[in-house]
Amino acid sequence: MGTFNTKRNIFFTILGKCLILLLNFAVVVYTTRVWGAEGRGLIALFLANLNLISIVANVFTSSSVSYFLQKTGASKLHSQAALWIFLSSAVAAVVFHWMGDGLALFLFITSILFGFLSFYSSLFVGSQKINYYNWVTVLQPLLLLLCIGIFHFTTGISYFNYFYAQIISLFIVVVIARLLSKKTVGTLAFILDKKVVKKSFRFGFQTELSNLLQFFNYRLGFYFLGYFAGMAPVGVFSIGVTLSESIWIISRSISMVQYSKLLSDGNTVTARKETITCSKYSLYASLACIVVALLLPRQVYIFVFGPEFSEVKKTILLLSPGILAIACSNVYGHYFSAFGHLHILVIKSAIGVVATVLLSLLLIPNLQITGACIATGTAHVVTSFVLLYWFFKKNNDL
């Protein structure tokens, strides 16, 4: 294996994430201009439900793959992941169908494809093939946008085009990722090992329990806002959230590369100091992006997204403290994940959920979008503070 160049991998990962941001931004603009706030709200809730299913699937497809790859080999991890992806997706689809969700079939197919893409992405991270990771993560939104454009000019403007495009783009990328995995780990055999299943489940469950709770921190506002105010406010809020969270591409890129390096180098003093440095870089770069977003006139957002989205800039402003807090703390979260301190991630996320629920119930019924912003942003600040507290408490030598 060649030398792991941290700065080079961070640079190209951020570059890849920036391309993803631009592509996703184009998709967002298209969906808002064509289907308006209500249509965008529907898509936002579909993606939220998809993320919820993906968290369950990620027990065997995400961080546990990167963590155990060098210890157990890829075949055992792939076999258990494949079975779990189909099982979790099927159960989720039945539940959503029973709840009256007309998009349950789309959720089933899309969640399966997302599960396999998550597995191969984690495989590339665990084997330090960051270039492969970057390629597959950039290709999916590129193909999504291309498919949406083709459907728009051939079949019309039905919002079902978005879901068809998701399925096609994900399928193509999963096939490509499968071929790249052969170059990385060779042919994958079907091998189920009970010991590996138990270890992976124990590790993945703790990680994804934290992610599930964090999902509620990020997306409960959508559900509360939809219940109290309807789909149109959800659409407006989702645009503000999407634009604000897009700033996390810097933090997530740095965190992912640092996570891969920590898995290789171990918990040394140098590694801990590098974690602090990466966190500072993430904070400064994210702050610069926030400033640029807030300097843009309100009319720019109206011009891009339409008159229904006049409150987008205000949403970004209200969310910005929480966005910056997460940008700083993401690196520390990956540090704890790399060394198995998963209980800390669960605790901080649980605290955030409590804050989100209480503040949402208190603020959203009367303040609607403003209340959702305050509730979400405050929860982000609280969870970030918990991570920072535990990191420096466990590392008194810094």
N, C-alpha and C positions, 0 to 999 in steps of 0.2 A: 504494500500500500504506500502511495506517495505521501509526501509531507502535507500535513493539513495546514493550509494557509488561511488563518482566521480572517484577516482583513480582506483578502481577495474574495473569500466566500461570502462575507458580509456584504461587500460591494455588489457582487453579482446577484445576491439574493434580494437586496434592496432594489436593484435595477429591475429584477423580475417582478417584484411586488408592485413597483411603480407601473409597469406595463399592465399588470392585472388590474390595478386601480383605474387606469385610463380605460381599459376595456369594460370593466364593470360600470364605470361612470357612463359610458356610451349606452350600455344596456338600461341603466336607470333613467337616463334622459329619454330614451325611446319609449319606455314603459309609461313614464309620466306624461309625455306629450300625446301619446296615442290613447291611453286608457284612463288618464286623469288620476286624481287623488284616490278615488274609490278602487280603481283597478290596481293601483300601486299598493294600496292597503291589502288587497286580496293576495297579491304576490308576496308581500312582506310576511303575512301570516303563514303562507305556504312554506316559505323559506324557514320561518321560525319552527314550524312543525318538523320540517326536514332536519334541521339542526338538532332538534330534540331526539329524533330517531337515531341520528348519527352518533349522538353521545352514547346511547345504549350500545350501538354496534362497535364503538371505539374501545370498548372494554378489551376486545381482542384484536383491534386493528390499528391502534394509535401508539401511544407511548410505550406500551408493553412490548410491541414489536421491536422498537428501537433499543429498548432496555435489554431484552433477552436474546437478540439476534446473535451476538457473538458467543453467547452461553449455550444456546440450544440448536442453532442452525435454523434456516428459513423454512424448511419443509414442514416441520411440526407446527410452527407458528401459522403458516399459510393454511394448513388443513383445518385447524380449530377456528381460524378466522372465517373461512368460507362457510362452514356450518353455522356459525353464530350470525353472520350477516344475513343469511336466508331466513333463519329462525326469527331473529329480532325484527326484520323488515316485514315478515308475514304477520306476526302478532300485532305489530303497530298498525299495519294496514287494516286489519280486522277491527281493531279498536276505533280507529278514525272513521271507518265506514259505519260502524255501529253508532257513532256520535253524529252521523249525518253529513260527514265531510264528502262532498262530491268529487274531491280530488284524491281519494284514497288510493286508487289504482296508480296514479302518477307518483304518489308518495312511495308506494311499494317498489316500483321499478327504479325510481331515482335513488332511493335509499340503498338499494342493492349496489348500484353502480358507485355511489359515493363511498360505500363501505370498502369496496375493492380499491378505489383510488386512494382512500386513506391508508389502507394496508401497504400498497406499493410506495406511497410517499414516505411512510414511516420506515419502510425497508431501506430506502435510499438514504434517509437521515442516519439510521443505525449503522449503515455500511460506509458512511461519510461520502456518499456519491451526491453531493449537494448540487452538482450541475444537472444530474438527472431529475432531482427534486424540482429544481427551478424550471426545467423544460416542461414537465407535465403540469405544473401548477399554472404556468403562463398559457399553455396550449388550450386548456379547457375553456376559459372565458373568451379566448379568441375564436374558437369554434362555435361557442354559444352565440356570439354576436354575428358571425357569418351565417349560421343557420337561421337566426331570427330575420336577418336581411333577406335571405332566400325565400322564406315563408311569407314575408311581408309582400314581396313582389309577385308571388305565385298563387297564394291562397287568400290574401286579404289581411285584415287587422285583428282577427279573433285572438283573445288573450290566451287561448289554448296553444297558439303558436309558440309561446314562451316555454310551455311545459314540454312540447315535442322537441324543441331545440335543446332543452336541457338534457333530455334522454339521449339524443343523437350525439351531442358533443361529449357527454360523459362516456358513452360506449366507445367512441373512437379513442379517447384518451386512455381508458382502461386497457384497451388492446395494446396500445403503444407502450404503456407502463409495464404490461406483462412481458413484452418482448425485451424491454430494457432490463427487467429483472433477471432474465436469463443470462445477460451479459454480466450481471452483478453477482448472483448467487448460484447460477446454473439452473438446471431443470428441477422443478419442485415436485416432489413425490407426495402421495397422500399418506401421512403418518400421524396417528393420534397417540399422544403420550399423556397418560393421566396426571403424572407429576407436573409436566409442563403446563397442562391445562389449569391445574390448581394454582401454580405459581403465577401464571399469566393473569388468571382471573382475580387473584388476590391483589396483584399490583394494579391491573387495569381497573378493577372496581373502585379502588380508593382514588385513583386518578380521575376517573370519569364521574365519580360521585362529586368530587370537587368541581368538575366541569359542568355537571348538571346543575349544581347549586349556582355556579357562576352564570350559566345560561339564564337562570331565573333572574339573576341580577341584571343581565343585559336585556332580556326580552319580556319580562313580566309587564313592563309598561305597555307593550303592544296589546296584551290581552286585557288588561285593566282599561286601557283607553278605548279599545274596541267595544268593551261591555258598557262603559259609561257614556261614550260619545259617538260610536259608529266607525265605519271603515274609512271615511274621508280624513278625519283627524289622524288615524293610524298611518295613512299614506303620507301625510305631511310630516308627522313625527319620524317615520321610518327614513325619509330622505335626510333629515337633520342627523339622525343616528348614523346612517350609512356614510355620509360625508365626514362626520366627526370620527367615526371608527376607522375610516380609511387612513387616517393619520397613524394608526397602529401598525401599518405595514412596516414602518421603520423599526418599531419595538419588536414586532414578531419576527422580523428578519434577523435582527441582532440576537434575539433570544434563542431562535432555532439553531443558528450557527454556534452560539456559545454552548447550548445544550449538547450538541453533538461533540464539541470539544471537551466538555466536562466529563461526558461518558468515557472518553478516551484517556484523559489525563488524570482524573481522580480529584479528590477534595483537598487540594493543596492550598497553601497560603497564597501562592501566585494566582491560582484559579479564582479564589475568593476576591482578590484585589481586581482581577480582570472583570469579574462580575459587577463590581461597583463602577468601574470605568465604563463598561458597556451600558449600564443603567444611566449614567450621566449623559453619554452620547445620545441615547434614546430620548431622554428628557429634552435636551437642547434642540435637537432636530425637530421633535414633535412640537415644541413651543413655536419654532419658526413657522411651521405649517399652519398652526392655529392662528397666528398673527396674520398671515397672508389671507386665510379664509375670512377673518373678521374685517380686514381692510377692504374687501370687495363690497361695492355698494349693494344695497338690498335689491335694486333694480336688476342687477346681474342675475341673481337667483330667479327672479320672476321671469326674465327673458329666457333663461335656460330651461326651467321646469314648467313654467306657465303661471298664470295669475293665482291659481289655487294654492301655490306654494310660497306665498309672500312671507310666511313666518319662519322660513328655513334658517335665515341668518340668526334670528333670535334664538332658535333652537340650538344652533351651534354654540352661541355665546353661553347659554345656560349649561350646556353639557361640557364645556371646555375644561373646567377644573377637574372633573372626573376623568376626562379623556387623558389629560396630562398625568394624573395620578397613576392610571393604569399603564401608560407609556413608560413610566419610571419603574413600576413594580413588576411588570411582566418578566423582566430578566431574573428577578429574585424568585419568582414562581417557578421558572424553569430550573433554577439552581436547586430548589428543594426537590423537584421531580427527579432530577438527575441522580440524586443521592438517596432517594427513597424516603424522604421526610414528608410523606403524603398526608399525614394527619394534619399538618399545618395548613395545607391547601384546603382541606375539608373544613377546618375550623374557620378560616378566613372567609370562605364562600358562604358558610352557614350564617355567619354574622351579617354578611352582606344581604342575604335573602331576607332575614328578619327586618333589616333597615328598609329594604325595597318594599316589602309588603306593607309595613306600617305607614311609611310615607306615601305610598301609592293610594292606599285607602283614605288617608287623611287629605291628600292634595288633589288627586285627579278628578274626583266628582265635581269639584268647584272650579279648579284652575285648568282642567283638561290637559292640553299639550304642555303648558308651562309647568303644571304639577308633575307630569310624567318626566320632564327634563330634570326638575329639582330632585325628585325621588331617585332617578337613575344615577345622576351625577354624584349625589351624596353617598349612595351605596358604593360607587367606585372609589371614592376617597377613603371610606371606612375600610374596605378590604385591602387597599394599598397600604394603609397605615399598619394594619396587622402584619402584612408580609415584611415590611421594613423593620418593625419591632422585633420579630422573631429572627430575622437574619442577623441583626447586630447583637441580639442577645445570645445567639449560638456561636457567634464569632467575636469573642472579646479581644482577639489578637489584632483586630483591624483598627 
